[in-house]
Amino acid sequence: MVTISPNQGPERGGTVVTIVGQNLAGTTAVRFGSRPATGVTQVSPTQVTAVSPPGAGTVGVTLTTPGGTAGPVPFHYRHRAFLCALSSTTGPLAGGGTLTIYGDRLFTATTVYFGSTAATPTVVSDQELTVTVPAGEQPGPVTVTVVTAGGTSNSLTYTYASLPAVTALTPTSGTPYGGTAFTITGTHLTGSTVTFDGVPATGVTVDAAGTSLTGTTPAGTIGNATVEVTTPNGSTTAPDTFLYTLRRAYVTNTAANALSVIDTSTNTALTPITVGTNPRGVAVIPDGTRVYVTNNGLGTVSVISTATGSVTGSITVGTTPHGVAALPDNTCLYVANNGSGTVSVISTASNSVTGTITVGSNPYGVTASPDSSRVYVANQGSNSVSVIDTTSNTVITPVTVGTNPRAIAVTPDGTRAYVTNSGSGTVSVIDTATNTVLTAITVGTTPRGLAATPDGSRVYVANNGSGTVSVINTASNTVTGTITVGTTPYGVGVTPDGARAYVANQGSNTVSVIDTTTNSVTTSIAVGTGPFAVAVA
């Protein structure tokens, strides 16, 4: 009894076969039909290997030994498989889909190659097989071949499609109620769906080039949401998160011990929130989930949930705290303690003070650089600005400015800091690269609060003694407009889209709303007694 393995191979020959049987010692020849095999090797008295010659059809394999001829056993010459078509000629780089291959002589298929990557097929019939597409090495075309007993087939082309790529998302914030129109730009966006923290956006439309899409945000939870774009070829995450935030302006009312809340979509005052005694500064942390208010009369900071509109905690800081600013990276707040000559550092994770920094005399206003690396503190009593390195929480240098500096704002590009000098009637402009004053701009009487627009083109300055707001062009550092508002204006805040500025009028108990396109007051909103600082989210 003699057996052969494998018992089939391509017509061109070259198949290494193993023949097993009894009394095979001294084998001198192996024949496939009438044709001699090559590479005959005696492995043992019961085993011989050989290489098949070219042939066709089914032939008998025999061995010549000293005792006679062993065999024959059948060996089947197979035609090379021929591929006709693929059920799909393109797919995602990650692979994973089922591909059907149509052709002829596929019955003995053992391997499908996508380029150099092998996959194991399922044979359906001699004319059809299926295979799970393996992951590709890179986007682009590869050859698909099938290995059968007859050898390697002809090739067809399969293309691994490029993954979607996102370069920009606009806008990057909106209300938690959904309905914000957005645009995503990038490449390979055809067939996209978009999710915000896993919730599908609606009305997604992609342009013909696959480089831009539009849609409408779903409802979400206050805070940052991950935006994911998915096409038939894979998924990618937008480089920017989307901030779900209530469109609100928050105004401290010093004489009412309350925080006024304004719905900036309707410019109506909502229910005020009771805080500590003599509230002064106010800041919304970047993820929009909390508001922090300094209580000048208590030496504390109230923590407010924006979702519930209620105070959730109180943090003890220094004496008579005034200004408060959050780092853009959402990790810390810095509180200017006017009576202590210090700045308290608050961790937003624990709502506790993690450090105290000595600055100038009577620190008042405070702000952070866009990259969170620096904090700037206006020192009312020493006519200076302290520059704090937020890595070490130490003062790098003081910068001398005008008399009685109150508020400070840094432009969105981080290159300039603008400081109101209440006693000088000026605004100092600091070059943040050198920490030197470039110029002083004359504004109205006793300037107090100020705010830069999101595009950095303008700074709005509240002139407490003039009842006006000065508009500074940051390109020329000149006043290009003056807007009459309420009595003794103090705090200023600008909406994230730059469309409006909100000004707290201490003497009028109102907030003036300025259209920044026309630089005119469009409405006045009644708030609590002694409105002071403004934060807009």
C-alpha positions as semicolon CSV with decimal commas, in nm:
position;residue;x (nm);y (nm);z (nm)
1;M;0,000;0,000;0,000
2;V;0,148;0,333;-0,114
3;T;0,013;0,685;-0,038
4;I;0,112;1,025;-0,178
5;S;0,070;1,372;-0,027
6;P;-0,026;1,608;-0,164
7;N;-0,208;1,423;-0,435
8;Q;-0,253;1,721;-0,663
9;G;-0,054;2,010;-0,800
10;P;-0,019;2,261;-1,083
11;E;0,027;2,154;-1,445
12;R;0,363;2,327;-1,454
13;G;0,496;2,078;-1,199
14;G;0,718;2,165;-0,908
15;T;0,506;2,013;-0,632
16;V;0,709;1,844;-0,359
17;V;0,530;1,520;-0,273
18;T;0,588;1,268;0,002
19;I;0,534;0,900;-0,082
20;V;0,486;0,655;0,204
21;G;0,477;0,276;0,181
22;Q;0,648;-0,053;0,268
23;N;0,978;-0,176;0,121
24;L;1,072;0,152;-0,049
25;A;1,443;0,125;0,037
26;G;1,670;0,163;-0,264
27;T;1,415;0,354;-0,472
28;T;1,586;0,451;-0,795
29;A;1,310;0,639;-0,977
30;V;0,970;0,798;-0,933
31;R;0,743;0,850;-1,234
32;F;0,430;1,060;-1,282
33;G;0,272;0,864;-1,562
34;S;0,557;0,824;-1,808
35;R;0,748;1,131;-1,688
36;P;1,028;1,102;-1,432
37;A;1,016;1,309;-1,117
38;T;1,316;1,512;-1,007
39;G;1,472;1,550;-0,668
40;V;1,404;1,194;-0,560
41;T;1,519;1,160;-0,198
42;Q;1,517;0,848;0,017
43;V;1,403;0,972;0,358
44;S;1,365;0,628;0,515
45;P;1,288;0,269;0,407
46;T;0,920;0,368;0,412
47;Q;0,932;0,728;0,284
48;V;1,049;0,899;-0,036
49;T;1,012;1,261;-0,147
50;A;1,013;1,384;-0,507
51;V;0,923;1,688;-0,719
52;S;0,645;1,648;-0,975
53;P;0,727;1,707;-1,343
54;P;0,491;1,907;-1,569
55;G;0,179;1,717;-1,663
56;A;-0,195;1,722;-1,721
57;G;-0,500;1,539;-1,599
58;T;-0,476;1,248;-1,355
59;V;-0,171;1,024;-1,373
60;G;-0,039;0,724;-1,181
61;V;0,269;0,771;-0,965
62;T;0,503;0,470;-0,946
63;L;0,831;0,399;-0,769
64;T;1,109;0,173;-0,898
65;T;1,272;-0,028;-0,619
66;P;1,504;-0,335;-0,612
67;G;1,198;-0,545;-0,540
68;G;0,997;-0,411;-0,834
69;T;0,751;-0,132;-0,900
70;A;0,535;0,019;-0,626
71;G;0,211;0,191;-0,711
72;P;0,052;0,337;-0,899
73;V;-0,126;0,601;-0,685
74;P;-0,323;0,881;-0,852
75;F;-0,189;1,238;-0,875
76;H;-0,414;1,509;-1,017
77;Y;-0,270;1,792;-1,225
78;R;-0,478;2,103;-1,170
79;H;-0,527;2,399;-1,399
80;R;-0,432;2,737;-1,256
81;A;-0,737;2,916;-1,117
82;F;-0,877;3,203;-1,320
83;L;-1,028;3,506;-1,141
84;C;-1,310;3,697;-1,311
85;A;-1,441;3,949;-1,063
86;L;-1,458;4,073;-0,704
87;S;-1,785;4,157;-0,531
88;S;-1,628;4,488;-0,427
89;T;-1,315;4,656;-0,553
90;T;-1,263;4,893;-0,260
91;G;-1,291;4,887;0,116
92;P;-1,162;5,032;0,443
93;L;-0,799;5,020;0,542
94;A;-0,901;4,833;0,857
95;G;-1,037;4,548;0,646
96;G;-1,294;4,321;0,806
97;G;-1,557;4,301;0,532
98;T;-1,650;3,982;0,348
99;L;-1,536;3,975;-0,014
100;T;-1,666;3,729;-0,275
101;I;-1,427;3,620;-0,550
102;Y;-1,570;3,480;-0,873
103;G;-1,374;3,272;-1,122
104;D;-1,301;2,917;-1,230
105;R;-1,110;2,622;-1,083
106;L;-1,135;2,765;-0,729
107;F;-1,231;2,437;-0,559
108;T;-0,884;2,368;-0,417
109;A;-0,816;2,724;-0,300
110;T;-0,612;2,744;0,021
111;T;-0,498;3,106;0,042
112;V;-0,598;3,449;-0,088
113;Y;-0,331;3,716;-0,101
114;F;-0,404;4,088;-0,074
115;G;-0,068;4,216;-0,183
116;S;0,162;4,027;0,052
117;T;-0,100;3,972;0,322
118;A;-0,253;3,624;0,333
119;A;-0,612;3,536;0,421
120;T;-0,788;3,199;0,441
121;P;-1,088;3,161;0,209
122;T;-1,411;2,965;0,232
123;V;-1,476;2,774;-0,090
124;V;-1,838;2,797;-0,200
125;S;-1,798;2,621;-0,532
126;D;-1,547;2,575;-0,810
127;Q;-1,655;2,920;-0,936
128;E;-1,691;3,111;-0,608
129;L;-1,521;3,166;-0,276
130;T;-1,551;3,416;0,010
131;V;-1,282;3,568;0,226
132;T;-1,258;3,820;0,510
133;V;-1,051;4,115;0,389
134;P;-0,741;4,161;0,605
135;A;-0,624;4,504;0,719
136;G;-0,415;4,690;0,465
137;E;-0,071;4,830;0,523
138;Q;-0,152;5,166;0,364
139;P;-0,422;5,322;0,147
140;G;-0,407;5,236;-0,221
141;P;-0,443;4,944;-0,464
142;V;-0,316;4,590;-0,404
143;T;-0,329;4,276;-0,619
144;V;-0,560;3,993;-0,518
145;T;-0,449;3,640;-0,609
146;V;-0,574;3,295;-0,513
147;V;-0,349;2,999;-0,444
148;T;-0,496;2,661;-0,542
149;A;-0,356;2,319;-0,612
150;G;-0,300;2,447;-0,964
151;G;-0,078;2,731;-0,846
152;T;-0,130;3,104;-0,817
153;S;-0,410;3,261;-1,017
154;N;-0,414;3,571;-1,227
155;S;-0,460;3,892;-1,027
156;L;-0,739;4,143;-0,977
157;T;-0,709;4,485;-0,812
158;Y;-0,856;4,576;-0,473
159;T;-0,814;4,927;-0,333
160;Y;-0,782;5,009;0,034
161;A;-0,961;5,340;0,062
162;S;-0,817;5,630;0,260
163;L;-0,950;5,696;0,606
164;P;-1,142;6,019;0,663
165;A;-0,934;6,307;0,798
166;V;-1,070;6,613;0,979
167;T;-0,881;6,941;0,979
168;A;-1,135;7,176;1,139
169;L;-1,467;7,192;1,323
170;T;-1,665;7,515;1,339
171;P;-1,808;7,632;1,567
172;T;-1,655;7,453;1,863
173;S;-1,934;7,531;2,108
174;G;-2,310;7,537;2,126
175;T;-2,605;7,489;2,357
176;P;-2,678;7,154;2,524
177;Y;-3,022;7,165;2,364
178;G;-2,870;7,080;2,025
179;G;-2,963;7,249;1,699
180;T;-2,628;7,422;1,641
181;A;-2,528;7,421;1,274
182;F;-2,170;7,302;1,227
183;T;-1,919;7,257;0,948
184;I;-1,638;7,002;0,933
185;T;-1,360;7,030;0,676
186;G;-1,111;6,760;0,585
187;T;-1,053;6,490;0,325
188;H;-1,220;6,163;0,226
189;L;-1,546;6,262;0,400
190;T;-1,783;6,106;0,144
191;G;-2,050;5,894;0,310
192;S;-1,986;6,041;0,654
193;T;-2,193;6,013;0,966
194;V;-2,104;6,234;1,264
195;T;-2,150;6,170;1,634
196;F;-2,110;6,393;1,939
197;D;-2,013;6,171;2,233
198;G;-2,173;5,885;2,043
199;V;-2,500;6,065;1,966
200;P;-2,564;6,106;1,590
201;A;-2,582;6,452;1,438
202;T;-2,871;6,523;1,204
203;G;-2,889;6,659;0,852
204;V;-2,532;6,564;0,762
205;T;-2,454;6,663;0,403
206;V;-2,117;6,612;0,233
207;D;-1,997;6,810;-0,069
208;A;-1,911;6,637;-0,397
209;A;-1,538;6,663;-0,334
210;G;-1,564;6,496;0,006
211;T;-1,377;6,783;0,170
212;S;-1,656;6,955;0,365
213;L;-1,972;6,853;0,545
214;T;-2,243;7,032;0,737
215;G;-2,492;6,915;0,994
216;T;-2,678;6,998;1,314
217;T;-2,563;6,902;1,663
218;P;-2,772;6,667;1,876
219;A;-2,863;6,751;2,234
220;G;-2,579;6,688;2,477
221;T;-2,452;6,723;2,831
222;I;-2,279;7,042;2,945
223;G;-1,905;6,997;2,892
224;N;-1,673;6,885;2,615
225;A;-1,796;6,626;2,364
226;T;-1,578;6,414;2,135
227;V;-1,673;6,454;1,769
228;E;-1,624;6,143;1,555
229;V;-1,660;6,119;1,179
230;T;-1,728;5,775;1,030
231;T;-1,729;5,674;0,664
232;P;-1,754;5,328;0,505
233;N;-1,374;5,330;0,513
234;G;-1,319;5,403;0,881
235;S;-1,348;5,663;1,155
236;T;-1,155;5,960;1,284
237;T;-1,190;6,208;1,569
238;A;-1,204;6,583;1,512
239;P;-0,899;6,768;1,649
240;D;-1,125;6,996;1,853
241;T;-1,386;6,888;2,103
242;F;-1,729;7,052;2,096
243;L;-1,823;7,241;2,412
244;Y;-2,185;7,211;2,515
245;T;-2,248;7,523;2,717
246;L;-2,544;7,734;2,819
247;R;-2,543;8,069;2,643
248;R;-2,520;8,279;2,954
249;A;-2,377;8,601;3,089
250;Y;-2,303;8,594;3,461
251;V;-2,296;8,926;3,652
252;T;-2,192;8,972;4,015
253;N;-2,417;9,209;4,214
254;T;-2,207;9,347;4,500
255;A;-2,493;9,496;4,702
256;A;-2,737;9,211;4,646
257;N;-2,498;8,925;4,735
258;A;-2,619;8,754;4,422
259;L;-2,513;8,645;4,077
260;S;-2,740;8,756;3,794
261;V;-2,781;8,509;3,509
262;I;-2,866;8,637;3,161
263;D;-2,981;8,414;2,877
264;T;-2,779;8,570;2,597
265;S;-2,994;8,408;2,328
266;T;-3,293;8,617;2,442
267;N;-3,117;8,884;2,654
268;T;-3,347;8,814;2,948
269;A;-3,249;8,792;3,313
270;L;-3,312;8,453;3,472
271;T;-3,342;8,367;3,840
272;P;-3,043;8,511;4,029
273;I;-2,823;8,285;4,242
274;T;-2,748;8,379;4,602
275;V;-2,375;8,373;4,677
276;G;-2,153;8,519;4,952
277;T;-2,113;8,871;5,084
278;N;-2,006;9,144;4,839
279;P;-1,936;8,923;4,534
280;R;-1,679;9,073;4,297
281;G;-1,505;8,855;4,038
282;V;-1,665;8,583;3,828
283;A;-1,525;8,321;3,591
284;V;-1,668;8,028;3,394
285;I;-1,427;7,737;3,357
286;P;-1,358;7,637;2,996
287;D;-1,563;7,316;3,001
288;G;-1,868;7,526;3,092
289;T;-1,973;7,312;3,388
290;R;-1,903;7,555;3,673
291;V;-1,896;7,923;3,761
292;Y;-1,669;8,060;4,034
293;V;-1,751;8,383;4,223
294;T;-1,519;8,566;4,464
295;N;-1,694;8,686;4,780
296;N;-1,500;8,993;4,886
297;G;-1,665;9,019;5,226
298;L;-1,610;8,656;5,327
299;G;-1,274;8,568;5,178
300;T;-1,430;8,280;4,989
301;V;-1,510;8,160;4,640
302;S;-1,856;8,018;4,563
303;V;-1,872;7,720;4,327
304;I;-2,183;7,709;4,108
305;S;-2,309;7,429;3,884
306;T;-2,419;7,570;3,550
307;A;-2,647;7,272;3,497
308;T;-2,851;7,333;3,813
309;G;-2,782;7,701;3,874
310;S;-2,704;7,630;4,239
311;V;-2,406;7,676;4,470
312;T;-2,234;7,342;4,524
313;G;-1,940;7,451;4,739
314;S;-1,737;7,728;4,899
315;I;-1,357;7,762;4,899
316;T;-1,169;7,972;5,153
317;V;-0,902;8,194;4,996
318;G;-0,720;8,511;5,102
319;T;-0,851;8,842;5,234
320;T;-1,096;9,046;5,022
321;P;-1,064;8,846;4,698
322;H;-1,140;9,035;4,376
323;G;-1,054;8,899;4,033
324;V;-1,063;8,532;3,933
325;A;-0,946;8,366;3,612
326;A;-0,951;8,007;3,488
327;L;-0,667;7,852;3,290
328;P;-0,779;7,758;2,937
329;D;-0,663;7,402;3,004
330;N;-0,940;7,378;3,268
331;T;-0,704;7,267;3,549
332;C;-0,679;7,567;3,780
333;L;-0,821;7,901;3,885
334;Y;-0,623;8,198;4,009
335;V;-0,781;8,436;4,263
336;A;-0,642;8,782;4,339
337;N;-0,662;8,848;4,715
338;N;-0,667;9,226;4,735
339;G;-0,617;9,243;5,112
340;S;-0,349;8,974;5,134
341;G;-0,123;9,074;4,845
342;T;-0,145;8,716;4,723
343;V;-0,297;8,495;4,457
344;S;-0,469;8,168;4,556
345;V;-0,437;7,874;4,316
346;I;-0,746;7,651;4,309
347;S;-0,755;7,305;4,156
348;T;-1,075;7,261;3,955
349;A;-1,054;6,886;4,012
350;S;-1,072;6,907;4,391
351;N;-1,206;7,263;4,440
352;S;-0,932;7,323;4,693
353;V;-0,648;7,572;4,725
354;T;-0,324;7,409;4,614
355;G;-0,092;7,711;4,637
356;T;-0,054;8,074;4,738
357;I;0,164;8,318;4,545
358;T;0,286;8,652;4,679
359;V;0,242;8,928;4,422
360;G;0,227;9,308;4,435
361;S;0,027;9,536;4,659
362;N;-0,354;9,508;4,647
363;P;-0,387;9,267;4,352
364;Y;-0,714;9,324;4,172
365;G;-0,766;9,190;3,820
366;V;-0,629;8,862;3,692
367;T;-0,621;8,678;3,356
368;A;-0,446;8,384;3,192
369;S;-0,259;8,341;2,865
370;P;-0,427;8,130;2,593
371;D;-0,167;7,854;2,633
372;S;-0,217;7,843;3,013
373;S;0,154;7,904;3,073
374;R;0,120;8,251;3,227
375;V;-0,112;8,438;3,460
376;Y;-0,114;8,818;3,472
377;V;-0,218;9,005;3,788
378;A;-0,293;9,378;3,803
379;N;-0,162;9,515;4,136
380;Q;-0,373;9,817;4,227
381;G;-0,144;9,938;4,507
382;S;0,193;9,898;4,339
383;N;0,101;10,015;3,986
384;S;0,233;9,695;3,837
385;V;0,144;9,367;3,674
386;S;0,287;9,045;3,818
387;V;0,364;8,777;3,558
388;I;0,326;8,426;3,702
389;D;0,478;8,110;3,555
390;T;0,199;7,855;3,604
391;T;0,439;7,559;3,597
392;S;0,627;7,673;3,908
393;N;0,360;7,916;4,034
394;T;0,622;8,182;4,088
395;V;0,637;8,544;3,976
396;I;0,870;8,584;3,681
397;T;0,875;8,960;3,683
398;P;0,667;9,264;3,767
399;V;0,583;9,506;3,487
400;T;0,532;9,872;3,578
401;V;0,215;10,019;3,429
402;G;-0,005;10,324;3,500
403;T;-0,170;10,441;3,819
404;N;-0,415;10,215;4,000
405;P;-0,438;9,926;3,749
406;R;-0,763;9,733;3,780
407;A;-0,835;9,484;3,502
408;I;-0,625;9,296;3,249
409;A;-0,699;9,103;2,929
410;V;-0,471;8,903;2,699
411;T;-0,537;8,886;2,324
412;P;-0,630;8,542;2,186
413;D;-0,291;8,506;2,016
414;G;-0,120;8,565;2,350
415;T;0,107;8,842;2,222
416;R;-0,040;9,141;2,404
417;A;-0,185;9,217;2,747
418;Y;-0,409;9,522;2,795
419;V;-0,431;9,679;3,142
420;T;-0,676;9,948;3,257
421;N;-0,511;10,218;3,466
422;S;-0,799;10,365;3,665
423;G;-0,596;10,657;3,803
424;S;-0,434;10,747;3,471
425;G;-0,729;10,721;3,234
426;T;-0,520;10,495;3,014
427;V;-0,474;10,138;2,900
428;S;-0,119;9,999;2,905
429;V;-0,023;9,757;2,628
430;I;0,229;9,491;2,734
431;D;0,438;9,286;2,492
432;T;0,410;8,942;2,652
433;A;0,727;8,817;2,483
434;T;0,945;9,079;2,653
435;N;0,714;9,179;2,940
436;T;0,759;9,544;2,856
437;V;0,503;9,818;2,800
438;L;0,473;9,912;2,434
439;T;0,239;10,208;2,471
440;A;-0,036;10,363;2,681
441;I;-0,369;10,443;2,517
442;T;-0,580;10,729;2,649
443;V;-0,941;10,625;2,705
444;G;-1,224;10,763;2,920
445;T;-1,229;10,859;3,287
446;T;-1,141;10,592;3,548
447;P;-1,134;10,289;3,317
448;R;-1,213;9,965;3,501
449;G;-1,311;9,643;3,322
450;L;-1,209;9,540;2,972
451;A;-1,239;9,244;2,735
452;A;-1,085;9,141;2,403
453;T;-1,291;9,004;2,115
454;P;-1,232;8,638;2,020
455;D;-1,058;8,740;1,698
456;G;-0,829;8,975;1,889
457;S;-0,910;9,273;1,670
458;R;-1,067;9,491;1,939
459;V;-1,066;9,558;2,312
460;Y;-1,372;9,704;2,486
461;V;-1,296;9,923;2,791
462;A;-1,555;10,032;3,049
463;N;-1,495;10,392;3,159
464;N;-1,647;10,408;3,506
465;G;-1,632;10,785;3,537
466;S;-1,749;10,864;3,183
467;G;-2,042;10,626;3,146
468;T;-1,888;10,506;2,821
469;V;-1,707;10,218;2,660
470;S;-1,394;10,284;2,453
471;V;-1,327;10,060;2,154
472;I;-0,957;9,997;2,091
473;N;-0,829;9,874;1,756
474;T;-0,548;9,634;1,852
475;A;-0,373;9,666;1,515
476;S;-0,314;10,038;1,564
477;N;-0,364;10,055;1,942
478;T;-0,591;10,354;1,899
479;V;-0,944;10,426;2,016
480;T;-1,175;10,394;1,716
481;G;-1,508;10,441;1,890
482;T;-1,683;10,550;2,208
483;I;-2,017;10,403;2,313
484;T;-2,247;10,558;2,574
485;V;-2,378;10,299;2,818
486;G;-2,528;10,316;3,171
487;T;-2,404;10,491;3,483
488;T;-2,060;10,396;3,623
489;P;-1,994;10,093;3,400
490;Y;-1,750;9,839;3,539
491;G;-1,723;9,483;3,406
492;V;-1,717;9,383;3,038
493;G;-1,762;9,045;2,871
494;V;-1,773;8,944;2,504
495;T;-1,970;8,647;2,366
496;P;-1,771;8,352;2,228
497;D;-1,878;8,442;1,874
498;G;-1,770;8,803;1,924
499;A;-2,109;8,937;1,820
500;R;-2,197;9,115;2,144
501;A;-2,039;9,278;2,448
502;Y;-2,212;9,290;2,787
503;V;-2,133;9,582;3,019
504;A;-2,229;9,593;3,388
505;N;-2,348;9,941;3,491
506;Q;-2,296;9,978;3,867
507;G;-2,494;10,298;3,902
508;S;-2,787;10,192;3,683
509;N;-2,823;9,833;3,805
510;T;-2,835;9,732;3,442
511;V;-2,633;9,551;3,179
512;S;-2,589;9,720;2,840
513;V;-2,575;9,490;2,537
514;I;-2,350;9,618;2,258
515;D;-2,368;9,497;1,898
516;T;-1,999;9,473;1,810
517;T;-2,069;9,508;1,438
518;T;-2,229;9,852;1,476
519;N;-2,077;9,935;1,817
520;S;-2,416;10,046;1,941
521;V;-2,626;9,951;2,243
522;T;-2,916;9,728;2,137
523;T;-3,082;9,678;2,474
524;S;-3,046;9,726;2,848
525;I;-3,118;9,445;3,096
526;A;-3,218;9,511;3,458
527;V;-3,014;9,304;3,705
528;G;-2,939;9,313;4,079
529;T;-2,798;9,598;4,285
530;G;-2,441;9,702;4,215
531;P;-2,352;9,492;3,909
532;F;-1,978;9,455;3,900
533;A;-1,801;9,185;3,696
534;V;-1,921;8,999;3,385
535;A;-1,834;8,654;3,252
536;V;-1,986;8,531;2,926
537;A;-2,005;8,168;2,814
